[in-house]
Structure formats: structure tokens, C-alpha cells
Amino acid sequence: MGSLSIWHWLIVILVVVLLFGRNKISDLMGDVAKGVKSFKKGLSDDDEAKLEEKPAVTVDVETAREKTKAG
């Protein structure tokens, strides 16, 4: 009683297609895909920005050894 059979789902899909039409549904799915792509692009832009913010750290080994010997 709680679950729907395949026939129920087919009827629901048919009613949705009849109400909204194929063009509106495909346009809606295209908009959803564009939103997902821009979300992924935004996430990758954030990662690149974080990598650019961190300065590269270089250590001169000889200078570090001299400082430890002197101190």
C-alpha cells in the first residue's frame, strides 16, 4: 500500500509531460545543468584562489645551519 508500482509512475510521468509539455521540461533540465556547471566552476575557482593566496616558502639551508650554530 505504501509503495507505487511502475504503472503508477508511468501515469504520473505522462500527466506531468501533458501538463508542462516536452519543451518546458527540457528547458528546465537545461537550466538545472547550467546551475550545476556554474556551481562546480565556483568551487574550483575557490580552490584556485586559495592556492594563489598562499605564499611559497623557501628556506636557505646554509643560512639556517649558520643561525643554529651561532645561537
Backbone bond lengths (Angstrom), bond angles and torsions (degrees), N, CA, C in turn:
res aa  C-N    CA-C-N  psi(-1)  N-CA   C-N-CA  omega(-1)  CA-C   N-CA-C  phi
1 M - - - 1.442 - - 1.525 110.85 -
2 G 1.319 117.70 -32.76 1.455 120.96 -175.62 1.511 113.73 -80.06
3 S 1.324 118.62 -24.07 1.459 120.15 -176.40 1.530 110.28 -105.76
4 L 1.309 114.42 155.75 1.456 119.85 179.89 1.522 109.87 -102.20
5 S 1.315 116.38 143.31 1.456 120.02 179.15 1.527 109.81 -82.45
6 I 1.316 116.48 175.48 1.460 121.44 -179.24 1.533 110.72 -62.62
7 W 1.323 117.12 -32.18 1.466 120.34 -179.63 1.519 111.35 -67.94
8 H 1.304 116.45 -37.18 1.466 119.45 176.93 1.530 110.29 -62.74
9 W 1.349 116.54 -44.61 1.467 120.39 -179.53 1.526 111.17 -64.80
10 L 1.332 117.51 -39.15 1.468 120.26 178.44 1.523 111.78 -63.81
11 I 1.319 117.06 -39.76 1.459 120.89 178.28 1.528 110.31 -66.53
12 V 1.320 117.59 -42.38 1.463 121.15 178.63 1.528 110.34 -62.18
13 I 1.325 117.26 -44.69 1.466 120.90 178.75 1.522 110.89 -62.94
14 L 1.319 117.38 -41.62 1.460 121.59 178.60 1.522 111.07 -61.73
15 V 1.318 117.68 -43.43 1.464 121.55 179.43 1.531 110.29 -64.67
16 V 1.315 117.27 -41.88 1.461 120.70 179.32 1.528 110.31 -63.17
17 V 1.324 117.39 -44.17 1.467 120.92 179.13 1.525 110.38 -63.70
18 L 1.314 117.26 -40.15 1.466 119.90 179.22 1.526 111.62 -67.24
19 L 1.322 117.80 -37.68 1.455 120.63 -178.77 1.527 112.24 -72.78
20 F 1.308 116.27 -46.00 1.462 119.54 -173.75 1.526 113.83 -96.56
21 G 1.281 117.76 -22.95 1.458 120.73 -177.78 1.516 111.23 82.07
22 R 1.326 115.52 157.55 1.463 120.10 -176.76 1.524 111.24 -70.59
23 N 1.326 117.65 -34.86 1.462 119.96 -177.05 1.525 111.90 -66.28
24 K 1.327 116.80 -42.49 1.460 119.38 -179.34 1.524 111.08 -66.62
25 I 1.327 116.79 -38.64 1.465 120.15 -179.98 1.528 110.20 -67.46
26 S 1.343 117.55 -42.95 1.468 119.18 179.50 1.530 110.99 -67.73
27 D 1.344 117.45 -36.11 1.467 119.94 175.65 1.526 110.90 -64.12
28 L 1.318 116.01 -41.13 1.453 120.68 178.88 1.524 110.88 -63.33
29 M 1.317 117.33 -43.30 1.463 120.76 179.37 1.524 110.76 -66.17
30 G 1.334 117.61 -35.94 1.461 121.06 176.09 1.517 111.42 -64.26
31 D 1.326 116.75 -40.07 1.461 120.71 177.46 1.528 111.56 -65.80
32 V 1.320 116.49 -38.06 1.461 120.54 177.53 1.531 109.90 -64.61
33 A 1.330 116.48 -42.15 1.473 120.12 179.15 1.525 111.10 -63.88
34 K 1.334 117.63 -40.29 1.469 120.75 177.73 1.525 110.42 -63.80
35 G 1.314 116.87 -38.96 1.462 120.64 178.54 1.520 111.93 -64.59
36 V 1.323 116.70 -41.44 1.463 120.61 178.70 1.524 110.18 -65.27
37 K 1.335 117.16 -42.18 1.468 120.61 179.39 1.524 111.22 -63.33
38 S 1.321 117.29 -42.99 1.468 118.93 -179.66 1.529 110.74 -69.43
39 F 1.326 118.06 -32.08 1.462 121.22 176.11 1.522 110.62 -64.50
40 K 1.345 116.48 -45.32 1.459 120.54 178.62 1.522 110.70 -64.15
41 K 1.331 116.69 -39.51 1.461 120.33 178.87 1.530 110.01 -64.58
42 G 1.304 117.49 -40.61 1.458 121.43 177.63 1.520 111.99 -62.24
43 L 1.332 117.07 -39.67 1.457 120.10 177.59 1.516 111.11 -65.56
44 S 1.333 117.30 -42.42 1.464 119.39 -179.19 1.526 110.69 -70.35
45 D 1.329 118.66 -32.17 1.463 121.14 176.39 1.528 110.70 -65.51
46 D 1.329 116.98 -37.83 1.463 120.74 177.83 1.518 110.92 -64.22
47 D 1.343 116.65 -41.52 1.462 120.40 179.39 1.521 110.79 -64.19
48 E 1.337 117.42 -41.94 1.459 120.96 179.27 1.523 110.86 -65.96
49 A 1.316 117.17 -37.83 1.463 120.87 179.76 1.531 110.30 -65.80
50 K 1.319 117.72 -39.14 1.459 121.03 178.65 1.527 110.47 -65.28
51 L 1.336 116.83 -39.40 1.455 119.94 179.37 1.523 111.37 -66.62
52 E 1.329 116.87 -36.07 1.457 120.45 -179.28 1.524 111.76 -72.53
53 E 1.319 118.36 -28.87 1.458 122.40 -177.53 1.524 112.46 -71.46
54 K 1.316 117.89 -30.92 1.453 121.03 -176.39 1.530 109.40 -77.22
55 P 1.325 117.57 121.90 1.462 119.36 178.14 1.530 110.82 -75.43
56 A 1.304 114.69 149.56 1.453 119.54 177.85 1.521 109.12 -75.71
57 V 1.311 116.92 134.39 1.456 121.66 -178.72 1.523 107.54 -104.12
58 T 1.332 115.57 122.44 1.455 119.94 176.15 1.518 108.34 -118.62
59 V 1.290 115.92 141.20 1.454 121.41 -178.14 1.523 108.00 -124.53
60 D 1.317 115.22 127.98 1.456 120.13 174.70 1.520 106.95 -86.90
61 V 1.307 116.59 114.04 1.457 121.76 -173.76 1.525 110.95 -65.00
62 E 1.317 116.73 -42.07 1.462 119.64 -178.64 1.533 111.49 -63.27
63 T 1.312 117.21 -42.87 1.463 121.12 179.20 1.522 110.53 -64.43
64 A 1.316 116.95 -39.72 1.465 121.19 179.53 1.523 110.27 -65.06
65 R 1.321 117.80 -39.58 1.476 121.10 179.27 1.537 110.51 -66.60
66 E 1.335 116.05 -41.16 1.462 119.73 179.95 1.514 110.93 -63.99
67 K 1.322 116.71 -39.38 1.464 120.22 179.74 1.522 111.29 -66.18
68 T 1.338 117.28 -38.36 1.459 119.32 -179.85 1.518 111.62 -72.40
69 K 1.342 117.12 -32.68 1.468 120.07 177.63 1.529 110.46 -71.41
70 A 1.339 116.76 -38.31 1.451 121.13 -178.14 1.535 111.10 -71.97
71 G 1.295 116.98 -32.04 1.456 120.60 -172.75 1.443 114.26 -93.09
